[in-house]
């Protein structure tokens, strides 16, 4: 496995794991590597420092294992000449990413995902043929345009569905 620091054409930086450098190249050539923030498939490798394992890193810890894992402590700034620790891949790194995560969490809790049947279900709700409720899903540009022209309120979401994210 190899971890790459990646950057999209919109300037978002993120990391992802790949089976090999060849696996990354093959997925990227097919447009299957996308930005975790905006969904752009225009992604390239960013500059990164390699992780080198030394004998000291590989040596097992001496003494008994601790009984419980201590609570995480704030990390101090790295000493001069040392690299900063890699950011967590599971937590939003910027205020914008935090806002998008909060929006996605709220949307998933307060609405129903209808997938590719969004346009059909939005039209049924608007006409009173389905119960009134908040929905989200996927529609192509033509379907969205037709809904808007028919006076059905819709809005694009600023993130890709989880099923299409890496």
SERODREN-935916 format. One record per atom (N, C-alpha, C): x, y negated, z. Coordinates in nm, 4 decimals, padded with zeros to 6 digits. Example, Ala and Ser with C-alpha at 12.3 -4.5 7.8 and 13.67 -1.06 7.14 Angstrom:
2
+----------+----------+----------+
:     east :    north :       up :
+----------+----------+----------+
:  01.3190 :  00.5690 :  00.7800 :
:  01.2300 :  00.4500 :  00.7800 :
:  01.3200 :  00.3300 :  00.7800 :
:  01.2850 :  00.2250 :  00.7080 :
:  01.3670 :  00.1060 :  00.7140 :
:  01.2900 : -00.0030 :  00.7870 :
+----------+----------+----------+
//
This chain:
166
+----------+----------+----------+
:     east :    north :       up :
+----------+----------+----------+
:  00.0852 :  00.1182 :  00.0000 :
:  00.0000 :  00.0000 :  00.0000 :
:  00.0889 : -00.1234 :  00.0000 :
:  00.0377 : -00.2274 : -00.0678 :
:  00.1106 : -00.3531 : -00.0734 :
:  00.0128 : -00.4671 : -00.0514 :
:  00.0564 : -00.5657 :  00.0256 :
: -00.0272 : -00.6820 :  00.0537 :
:  00.0258 : -00.7990 : -00.0271 :
: -00.0638 : -00.8632 : -00.1019 :
: -00.0262 : -00.9802 : -00.1800 :
: -00.0947 : -01.1044 : -00.1252 :
: -00.0197 : -01.2136 : -00.1225 :
: -00.0782 : -01.3449 : -00.1000 :
: -00.1261 : -01.3904 : -00.2374 :
: -00.2525 : -01.4304 : -00.2470 :
: -00.3118 : -01.4669 : -00.3747 :
: -00.3663 : -01.6084 : -00.3682 :
: -00.3844 : -01.6688 : -00.4861 :
: -00.4396 : -01.8028 : -00.4952 :
: -00.5252 : -01.8099 : -00.6203 :
: -00.6424 : -01.8727 : -00.6104 :
: -00.7299 : -01.8837 : -00.7273 :
: -00.7082 : -02.0181 : -00.7955 :
: -00.7725 : -02.0359 : -00.9108 :
: -00.7585 : -02.1592 : -00.9870 :
: -00.8206 : -02.2795 : -00.9161 :
: -00.8996 : -02.2569 : -00.8113 :
: -00.9598 : -02.3654 : -00.7334 :
: -00.8729 : -02.4021 : -00.6121 :
: -00.7597 : -02.3314 : -00.5953 :
: -00.6669 : -02.3629 : -00.4873 :
: -00.6895 : -02.2877 : -00.3578 :
: -00.7840 : -02.1932 : -00.3548 :
: -00.8086 : -02.1164 : -00.2325 :
: -00.7015 : -02.0092 : -00.2168 :
: -00.6427 : -02.0007 : -00.1006 :
: -00.5425 : -01.8987 : -00.0715 :
: -00.6040 : -01.7863 :  00.0103 :
: -00.5689 : -01.6631 : -00.0204 :
: -00.6183 : -01.5482 :  00.0543 :
: -00.5228 : -01.4321 :  00.0319 :
: -00.5417 : -01.3248 :  00.1062 :
: -00.4572 : -01.2069 :  00.0938 :
: -00.5438 : -01.0854 :  00.0655 :
: -00.4840 : -00.9856 :  00.0008 :
: -00.5559 : -00.8614 : -00.0241 :
: -00.4547 : -00.7477 : -00.0362 :
: -00.5008 : -00.6273 : -00.0022 :
: -00.4181 : -00.5073 : -00.0096 :
: -00.4476 : -00.4329 : -00.1390 :
: -00.3433 : -00.3742 : -00.1986 :
: -00.3561 : -00.2950 : -00.3209 :
: -00.2752 : -00.1672 : -00.3054 :
: -00.3148 : -00.0652 : -00.3791 :
: -00.2461 :  00.0633 : -00.3708 :
: -00.1012 :  00.0508 : -00.4173 :
: -00.0781 : -00.0323 : -00.5188 :
:  00.0563 : -00.0541 : -00.5719 :
:  00.0550 : -00.1822 : -00.6534 :
:  00.1739 : -00.2270 : -00.6968 :
:  00.1772 : -00.3458 : -00.7819 :
:  00.1084 : -00.3169 : -00.9148 :
:  00.1207 : -00.1939 : -00.9644 :
:  00.0526 : -00.1552 : -01.0883 :
: -00.0987 : -00.1575 : -01.0729 :
: -00.1467 : -00.1185 : -00.9546 :
: -00.2916 : -00.1212 : -00.9296 :
: -00.3420 : -00.2648 : -00.9320 :
: -00.2648 : -00.3576 : -00.8719 :
: -00.3046 : -00.4986 : -00.8771 :
: -00.3110 : -00.5460 : -01.0217 :
: -00.2058 : -00.5182 : -01.0977 :
: -00.2005 : -00.5638 : -01.2375 :
: -00.3190 : -00.5098 : -01.3177 :
: -00.3522 : -00.3814 : -01.2987 :
: -00.4634 : -00.3199 : -01.3730 :
: -00.5966 : -00.3836 : -01.3344 :
: -00.6194 : -00.4030 : -01.2050 :
: -00.7445 : -00.4649 : -01.1599 :
: -00.7539 : -00.6096 : -01.2070 :
: -00.6426 : -00.6817 : -01.2000 :
: -00.6413 : -00.8217 : -01.2409 :
: -00.6681 : -00.8340 : -01.3911 :
: -00.6098 : -00.7459 : -01.4709 :
: -00.6299 : -00.7491 : -01.6165 :
: -00.7761 : -00.7254 : -01.6529 :
: -00.8473 : -00.6474 : -01.5705 :
: -00.9889 : -00.6190 : -01.5969 :
: -01.0820 : -00.7224 : -01.5326 :
: -01.0251 : -00.8260 : -01.4660 :
: -01.1064 : -00.9293 : -01.4030 :
: -01.1747 : -00.8835 : -01.2765 :
: -01.1189 : -00.7817 : -01.2094 :
: -01.1816 : -00.7258 : -01.0900 :
: -01.1228 : -00.7798 : -00.9600 :
: -01.0259 : -00.8692 : -00.9687 :
: -00.9723 : -00.9345 : -00.8498 :
: -01.0353 : -01.0724 : -00.8451 :
: -01.1062 : -01.1023 : -00.7366 :
: -01.1741 : -01.2312 : -00.7281 :
: -01.1438 : -01.2998 : -00.5957 :
: -01.1558 : -01.4318 : -00.5973 :
: -01.1314 : -01.5136 : -00.4790 :
: -01.2351 : -01.4816 : -00.3721 :
: -01.1899 : -01.4644 : -00.2502 :
: -01.2809 : -01.4327 : -00.1397 :
: -01.3621 : -01.5535 : -00.0956 :
: -01.3277 : -01.6724 : -00.1431 :
: -01.4002 : -01.7931 : -00.1046 :
: -01.5023 : -01.8322 : -00.2111 :
: -01.4572 : -01.8443 : -00.3380 :
: -01.5461 : -01.8961 : -00.4427 :
: -01.5848 : -01.7930 : -00.5476 :
: -01.5200 : -01.6766 : -00.5494 :
: -01.5545 : -01.5728 : -00.6457 :
: -01.4838 : -01.5846 : -00.7792 :
: -01.3983 : -01.6846 : -00.7971 :
: -01.3267 : -01.7012 : -00.9234 :
: -01.2398 : -01.5786 : -00.9516 :
: -01.2363 : -01.5376 : -01.0778 :
: -01.1504 : -01.4254 : -01.1158 :
: -01.0186 : -01.4735 : -01.1761 :
: -00.9966 : -01.6046 : -01.1761 :
: -00.8687 : -01.6610 : -01.2203 :
: -00.7766 : -01.6637 : -01.0989 :
: -00.7137 : -01.5489 : -01.0710 :
: -00.6339 : -01.5306 : -00.9501 :
: -00.4904 : -01.4969 : -00.9898 :
: -00.3943 : -01.5519 : -00.9164 :
: -00.2537 : -01.5174 : -00.9388 :
: -00.1837 : -01.4982 : -00.8047 :
: -00.0718 : -01.4303 : -00.8086 :
:  00.0056 : -01.4068 : -00.6865 :
:  00.0681 : -01.5379 : -00.6412 :
:  00.0642 : -01.5617 : -00.5118 :
:  00.1273 : -01.6796 : -00.4531 :
:  00.2655 : -01.6395 : -00.4013 :
:  00.3473 : -01.7378 : -00.3746 :
:  00.4803 : -01.7105 : -00.3199 :
:  00.4639 : -01.6548 : -00.1792 :
:  00.5372 : -01.5497 : -00.1496 :
:  00.5292 : -01.4890 : -00.0171 :
:  00.6628 : -01.4266 :  00.0188 :
:  00.6871 : -01.4147 :  00.1475 :
:  00.8097 : -01.3519 :  00.1963 :
:  00.7835 : -01.2035 :  00.2181 :
:  00.8772 : -01.1177 :  00.1786 :
:  00.8564 : -00.9749 :  00.2013 :
:  00.8693 : -00.9404 :  00.3492 :
:  00.8021 : -00.8362 :  00.3894 :
:  00.8123 : -00.7848 :  00.5272 :
:  00.9147 : -00.6734 :  00.5254 :
:  01.0216 : -00.6926 :  00.6003 :
:  01.1284 : -00.5945 :  00.6071 :
:  01.1241 : -00.5288 :  00.7446 :
:  01.1128 : -00.3965 :  00.7475 :
:  01.1086 : -00.3234 :  00.8740 :
:  01.2515 : -00.2887 :  00.9131 :
:  01.2868 : -00.3232 :  01.0368 :
:  01.4202 : -00.2913 :  01.0877 :
:  01.4091 : -00.1755 :  01.1851 :
:  01.5230 : -00.1208 :  01.2256 :
:  01.5234 : -00.0124 :  01.3239 :
:  01.4561 : -00.0584 :  01.4534 :
:  01.4765 : -00.1838 :  01.4902 :
:  01.4171 : -00.2371 :  01.6115 :
:  01.2635 : -00.2358 :  01.6004 :
:  01.2086 : -00.2716 :  01.4815 :
:  01.0639 : -00.2719 :  01.4601 :
:  01.0076 : -00.1305 :  01.4624 :
:  01.0837 : -00.0348 :  01.4115 :
:  01.0345 :  00.1020 :  01.3967 :
:  01.0495 :  00.1836 :  01.5252 :
:  01.1312 :  00.1366 :  01.6198 :
:  01.1550 :  00.2133 :  01.7424 :
:  01.0296 :  00.2169 :  01.8278 :
:  00.9961 :  00.3336 :  01.8854 :
:  00.8784 :  00.3410 :  01.9714 :
:  00.9005 :  00.2612 :  02.0997 :
:  00.7942 :  00.2092 :  02.1539 :
:  00.8018 :  00.1324 :  02.2777 :
:  00.8371 :  00.2263 :  02.3920 :
:  00.9159 :  00.1765 :  02.4854 :
:  00.9548 :  00.2565 :  02.6013 :
:  00.8544 :  00.2353 :  02.7128 :
:  00.8353 :  00.3373 :  02.7931 :
:  00.7460 :  00.3271 :  02.9076 :
:  00.6057 :  00.3714 :  02.8719 :
:  00.5199 :  00.3831 :  02.9735 :
:  00.3832 :  00.4285 :  02.9502 :
:  00.3012 :  00.3225 :  02.8769 :
:  00.2019 :  00.3698 :  02.8060 :
:  00.1133 :  00.2791 :  02.7352 :
:  00.0280 :  00.2048 :  02.8362 :
: -00.0067 :  00.0802 :  02.8095 :
: -00.0898 :  00.0057 :  02.9034 :
: -00.2287 :  00.0688 :  02.9142 :
: -00.2905 :  00.0554 :  03.0296 :
: -00.4215 :  00.1157 :  03.0541 :
: -00.5305 :  00.0453 :  02.9761 :
: -00.5195 : -00.0850 :  02.9606 :
: -00.6203 : -00.1611 :  02.8865 :
: -00.5497 : -00.2644 :  02.8008 :
: -00.6104 : -00.2987 :  02.6906 :
: -00.5539 : -00.3999 :  02.6036 :
: -00.5818 : -00.5366 :  02.6628 :
: -00.4787 : -00.6176 :  02.6843 :
: -00.5016 : -00.7496 :  02.7424 :
: -00.5730 : -00.8402 :  02.6428 :
: -00.6394 : -00.9424 :  02.6953 :
: -00.7076 : -01.0389 :  02.6081 :
: -00.6039 : -01.1096 :  02.5231 :
: -00.6363 : -01.1418 :  02.3976 :
: -00.5402 : -01.2096 :  02.3120 :
: -00.5045 : -01.3465 :  02.3691 :
: -00.3789 : -01.3786 :  02.3616 :
: -00.3300 : -01.5073 :  02.4093 :
: -00.3015 : -01.5966 :  02.2896 :
: -00.3137 : -01.7291 :  02.3062 :
: -00.2789 : -01.8177 :  02.1955 :
: -00.1332 : -01.7979 :  02.1579 :
: -00.1076 : -01.8001 :  02.0291 :
:  00.0299 : -01.7791 :  01.9834 :
:  00.1066 : -01.9101 :  01.9860 :
:  00.2285 : -01.8999 :  02.0294 :
:  00.3158 : -02.0165 :  02.0292 :
:  00.3681 : -02.0369 :  01.8874 :
:  00.4117 : -02.1584 :  01.8609 :
:  00.4694 : -02.1868 :  01.7301 :
:  00.5939 : -02.1011 :  01.7121 :
:  00.6214 : -02.0562 :  01.5882 :
:  00.7398 : -01.9736 :  01.5670 :
:  00.8677 : -02.0518 :  01.5942 :
:  00.9697 : -01.9809 :  01.6390 :
:  01.1001 : -02.0426 :  01.6635 :
:  01.1587 : -02.0895 :  01.5311 :
:  01.2431 : -02.1909 :  01.5343 :
:  01.3056 : -02.2378 :  01.4099 :
:  01.3732 : -02.1223 :  01.3356 :
:  01.3496 : -02.1157 :  01.2079 :
:  01.4088 : -02.0096 :  01.1274 :
:  01.3236 : -01.8840 :  01.1177 :
:  01.2155 : -01.8766 :  01.1948 :
:  01.1274 : -01.7595 :  01.1906 :
:  01.0000 : -01.7949 :  01.1157 :
:  00.9460 : -01.6973 :  01.0463 :
:  00.8221 : -01.7181 :  00.9721 :
:  00.7040 : -01.7184 :  01.0679 :
:  00.6030 : -01.7962 :  01.0325 :
:  00.4793 : -01.7973 :  01.1110 :
:  00.4068 : -01.6650 :  01.0892 :
:  00.3326 : -01.6173 :  01.1887 :
:  00.2583 : -01.4923 :  01.1714 :
:  00.1523 : -01.5081 :  01.0629 :
:  00.1223 : -01.3983 :  00.9945 :
:  00.0216 : -01.4014 :  00.8889 :
: -00.1152 : -01.4300 :  00.9502 :
: -00.1959 : -01.5132 :  00.8826 :
: -00.3292 : -01.5399 :  00.9361 :
: -00.4171 : -01.4154 :  00.9283 :
: -00.5164 : -01.4107 :  01.0139 :
: -00.6098 : -01.2984 :  01.0141 :
: -00.6894 : -01.2981 :  00.8843 :
: -00.7021 : -01.1816 :  00.8228 :
: -00.7788 : -01.1706 :  00.6996 :
: -00.9283 : -01.1615 :  00.7280 :
: -00.9655 : -01.1328 :  00.8513 :
: -01.1070 : -01.1148 :  00.8829 :
: -01.1724 : -01.2412 :  00.9367 :
: -01.0961 : -01.3437 :  00.9654 :
: -01.1526 : -01.4669 :  01.0198 :
: -01.1349 : -01.5804 :  00.9196 :
: -01.2341 : -01.6701 :  00.9090 :
: -01.2202 : -01.7848 :  00.8191 :
: -01.1021 : -01.8714 :  00.8613 :
: -01.0244 : -01.9175 :  00.7631 :
: -00.9022 : -01.9909 :  00.7935 :
: -00.9235 : -02.1418 :  00.8002 :
: -01.0200 : -02.1957 :  00.7285 :
: -01.0399 : -02.3399 :  00.7222 :
: -01.1798 : -02.3758 :  00.7705 :
: -01.2023 : -02.5023 :  00.8033 :
: -01.3379 : -02.5432 :  00.8419 :
: -01.4410 : -02.5150 :  00.7312 :
: -01.4018 : -02.5307 :  00.6065 :
: -01.4950 : -02.5019 :  00.4961 :
: -01.5318 : -02.3535 :  00.4945 :
: -01.4331 : -02.2663 :  00.5130 :
: -01.4606 : -02.1227 :  00.5168 :
: -01.5474 : -02.0876 :  00.6375 :
: -01.5253 : -02.1547 :  00.7506 :
: -01.6069 : -02.1311 :  00.8693 :
: -01.7521 : -02.1724 :  00.8434 :
: -01.7721 : -02.2861 :  00.7756 :
: -01.9077 : -02.3321 :  00.7432 :
: -01.9761 : -02.2352 :  00.6474 :
: -01.9025 : -02.1861 :  00.5468 :
: -01.9601 : -02.0890 :  00.4535 :
: -01.9979 : -01.9598 :  00.5247 :
: -01.9136 : -01.9152 :  00.6178 :
: -01.9442 : -01.7934 :  00.6923 :
: -02.0698 : -01.8132 :  00.7767 :
: -02.0803 : -01.9292 :  00.8427 :
: -02.1987 : -01.9572 :  00.9244 :
: -02.3233 : -01.9614 :  00.8367 :
: -02.3121 : -02.0211 :  00.7176 :
: -02.4253 : -02.0276 :  00.6265 :
: -02.4661 : -01.8875 :  00.5808 :
: -02.3675 : -01.8053 :  00.5447 :
: -02.3974 : -01.6689 :  00.5006 :
: -02.4629 : -01.5888 :  00.6135 :
: -02.4081 : -01.6008 :  00.7358 :
: -02.4650 : -01.5282 :  00.8495 :
: -02.6097 : -01.5691 :  00.8735 :
: -02.6383 : -01.7003 :  00.8688 :
: -02.7745 : -01.7494 :  00.8890 :
: -02.8667 : -01.6977 :  00.7779 :
: -02.8204 : -01.7037 :  00.6540 :
: -02.9007 : -01.6578 :  00.5412 :
: -02.9344 : -01.5096 :  00.5547 :
: -02.8363 : -01.4285 :  00.5910 :
: -02.8597 : -01.2844 :  00.6032 :
: -02.9556 : -01.2508 :  00.7172 :
: -02.9576 : -01.3328 :  00.8232 :
: -03.0476 : -01.3078 :  00.9361 :
: -03.1892 : -01.3581 :  00.9098 :
: -03.2024 : -01.4634 :  00.8289 :
: -03.3326 : -01.5289 :  00.8167 :
: -03.4003 : -01.5102 :  00.6814 :
: -03.3430 : -01.4298 :  00.5917 :
: -03.4076 : -01.4080 :  00.4622 :
: -03.3893 : -01.2632 :  00.4176 :
: -03.4632 : -01.2282 :  00.3132 :
: -03.4603 : -01.0921 :  00.2601 :
: -03.3787 : -01.0897 :  00.1310 :
: -03.2836 : -00.9982 :  00.1221 :
: -03.2046 : -00.9826 : -00.0003 :
: -03.2845 : -00.8971 : -00.0986 :
: -03.3077 : -00.9509 : -00.2196 :
: -03.3856 : -00.8791 : -00.3210 :
: -03.3016 : -00.8406 : -00.4422 :
: -03.1709 : -00.8639 : -00.4349 :
: -03.0801 : -00.8219 : -00.5413 :
: -03.1096 : -00.8861 : -00.6756 :
: -03.1004 : -00.8063 : -00.7813 :
: -03.1195 : -00.8539 : -00.9176 :
: -03.2647 : -00.8826 : -00.9523 :
: -03.3555 : -00.8553 : -00.8624 :
: -03.4975 : -00.8821 : -00.8857 :
: -03.5388 : -01.0178 : -00.8283 :
: -03.4406 : -01.1069 : -00.8077 :
: -03.4696 : -01.2365 : -00.7464 :
: -03.5715 : -01.3162 : -00.8259 :
: -03.5511 : -01.3330 : -00.9548 :
: -03.6417 : -01.4154 : -01.0361 :
: -03.7835 : -01.3593 : -01.0323 :
: -03.7953 : -01.2298 : -01.0481 :
: -03.9270 : -01.1650 : -01.0463 :
: -03.9958 : -01.1848 : -00.9109 :
: -03.9229 : -01.1639 : -00.8022 :
: -03.9825 : -01.1752 : -00.6689 :
: -04.0145 : -01.3207 : -00.6355 :
: -03.9285 : -01.4160 : -00.6745 :
: -03.9555 : -01.5580 : -00.6495 :
: -04.0838 : -01.6006 : -00.7224 :
: -04.1010 : -01.5543 : -00.8431 :
: -04.2212 : -01.5858 : -00.9209 :
: -04.3452 : -01.5249 : -00.8536 :
: -04.3360 : -01.4000 : -00.8060 :
: -04.4488 : -01.3347 : -00.7392 :
: -04.4878 : -01.4102 : -00.6117 :
: -04.3889 : -01.4548 : -00.5343 :
: -04.4166 : -01.5303 : -00.4124 :
: -04.4837 : -01.6627 : -00.4485 :
: -04.4300 : -01.7315 : -00.5495 :
: -04.4842 : -01.8610 : -00.5912 :
: -04.6299 : -01.8488 : -00.6365 :
: -04.6634 : -01.7406 : -00.7049 :
: -04.7989 : -01.7202 : -00.7559 :
: -04.8934 : -01.6625 : -00.6513 :
: -04.8411 : -01.6242 : -00.5339 :
: -04.9237 : -01.5677 : -00.4287 :
: -04.9452 : -01.4183 : -00.4416 :
: -04.8714 : -01.3532 : -00.5321 :
: -04.8836 : -01.2089 : -00.5510 :
: -04.7965 : -01.1291 : -00.4536 :
: -04.7142 : -01.1977 : -00.3762 :
: -04.6294 : -01.1329 : -00.2748 :
: -04.6329 : -01.2205 : -00.1501 :
: -04.6094 : -01.1634 : -00.0324 :
: -04.6143 : -01.2437 :  00.0904 :
: -04.5107 : -01.3568 :  00.0888 :
: -04.5487 : -01.4716 :  00.1451 :
: -04.4598 : -01.5875 :  00.1545 :
: -04.3436 : -01.5544 :  00.2484 :
: -04.2222 : -01.5662 :  00.2021 :
: -04.1036 : -01.5427 :  00.2834 :
: -03.9822 : -01.6004 :  00.2126 :
: -03.8741 : -01.6168 :  00.2857 :
: -03.7493 : -01.6656 :  00.2288 :
: -03.6724 : -01.5466 :  00.1730 :
: -03.6270 : -01.5606 :  00.0487 :
: -03.5513 : -01.4528 : -00.0150 :
: -03.4216 : -01.5079 : -00.0721 :
: -03.3276 : -01.4190 : -00.0963 :
: -03.2068 : -01.4525 : -00.1712 :
: -03.1703 : -01.3313 : -00.2555 :
: -03.0999 : -01.3572 : -00.3629 :
: -03.0626 : -01.2490 : -00.4534 :
: -02.9822 : -01.3040 : -00.5694 :
: -02.9911 : -01.2362 : -00.6804 :
: -02.9110 : -01.2729 : -00.7967 :
: -03.0003 : -01.2942 : -00.9174 :
: -02.9674 : -01.3991 : -00.9933 :
: -03.0396 : -01.4286 : -01.1170 :
: -02.9390 : -01.4825 : -01.2169 :
: -02.9605 : -01.4515 : -01.3443 :
: -02.8707 : -01.5075 : -01.4452 :
: -02.9143 : -01.6515 : -01.4747 :
: -02.8331 : -01.7307 : -01.5442 :
: -02.8667 : -01.8717 : -01.5681 :
: -03.0014 : -01.8913 : -01.6399 :
: -03.0342 : -01.8054 : -01.7326 :
: -03.1606 : -01.8193 : -01.8048 :
: -03.2800 : -01.7987 : -01.7112 :
: -03.2707 : -01.6984 : -01.6231 :
: -03.3787 : -01.6727 : -01.5271 :
: -03.3945 : -01.7906 : -01.4311 :
: -03.2825 : -01.8436 : -01.3816 :
: -03.2870 : -01.9572 : -01.2894 :
: -03.3465 : -02.0793 : -01.3583 :
: -03.3065 : -02.1049 : -01.4824 :
: -03.3590 : -02.2184 : -01.5584 :
: -03.5104 : -02.2043 : -01.5764 :
: -03.5587 : -02.0836 : -01.6094 :
: -03.7025 : -02.0611 : -01.6284 :
: -03.7782 : -02.0851 : -01.4983 :
: -03.7240 : -02.0423 : -01.3849 :
: -03.7894 : -02.0657 : -01.2559 :
: -03.8016 : -02.2157 : -01.2292 :
: -03.6952 : -02.2893 : -01.2516 :
: -03.6947 : -02.4340 : -01.2279 :
: -03.7959 : -02.5026 : -01.3203 :
: -03.7976 : -02.4630 : -01.4495 :
: -03.8920 : -02.5215 : -01.5457 :
: -04.0365 : -02.4944 : -01.5061 :
: -04.0617 : -02.3830 : -01.4379 :
: -04.1967 : -02.3483 : -01.3942 :
: -04.2307 : -02.4078 : -01.2571 :
: -04.1411 : -02.4903 : -01.2027 :
: -04.1675 : -02.5564 : -01.0756 :
: -04.1445 : -02.4697 : -00.9535 :
: -04.0724 : -02.3614 : -00.9702 :
: -04.0431 : -02.2718 : -00.8581 :
: -03.9099 : -02.3163 : -00.7971 :
: -03.9090 : -02.3575 : -00.6693 :
: -03.7856 : -02.4100 : -00.6100 :
: -03.6815 : -02.3001 : -00.5862 :
: -03.5652 : -02.3192 : -00.6433 :
: -03.4516 : -02.2289 : -00.6243 :
: -03.3258 : -02.3128 : -00.6096 :
: -03.2241 : -02.2549 : -00.5510 :
: -03.0956 : -02.3236 : -00.5369 :
: -02.9847 : -02.2196 : -00.5411 :
: -02.8723 : -02.2530 : -00.6059 :
: -02.7589 : -02.1595 : -00.6057 :
: -02.6912 : -02.1582 : -00.4693 :
: -02.6323 : -02.0457 : -00.4358 :
: -02.5595 : -02.0337 : -00.3101 :
: -02.4107 : -02.0576 : -00.3358 :
: -02.3403 : -02.1161 : -00.2403 :
: -02.1983 : -02.1475 : -00.2613 :
: -02.1041 : -02.0308 : -00.2343 :
: -02.1537 : -01.9091 : -00.2438 :
: -02.0685 : -01.7918 : -00.2244 :
: -02.1260 : -01.6779 : -00.3068 :
: -02.0421 : -01.5774 : -00.3325 :
: -02.0865 : -01.4617 : -00.4091 :
: -02.1466 : -01.3598 : -00.3131 :
: -02.2373 : -01.2753 : -00.3631 :
: -02.2939 : -01.1720 : -00.2762 :
: -02.1839 : -01.0800 : -00.2246 :
: -02.2037 : -01.0243 : -00.1054 :
: -02.1027 : -00.9346 : -00.0471 :
: -02.0751 : -00.8163 : -00.1377 :
: -02.1752 : -00.7725 : -00.2154 :
: -02.1551 : -00.6582 : -00.3036 :
: -02.0569 : -00.6887 : -00.4160 :
: -02.0320 : -00.8190 : -00.4445 :
: -01.9402 : -00.8557 : -00.5516 :
: -01.8099 : -00.9121 : -00.5009 :
: -01.7921 : -00.9221 : -00.3691 :
: -01.6671 : -00.9739 : -00.3153 :
: -01.5710 : -00.8585 : -00.2879 :
: -01.4425 : -00.8924 : -00.2807 :
: -01.3404 : -00.7882 : -00.2612 :
: -01.3558 : -00.7192 : -00.1304 :
+----------+----------+----------+
//
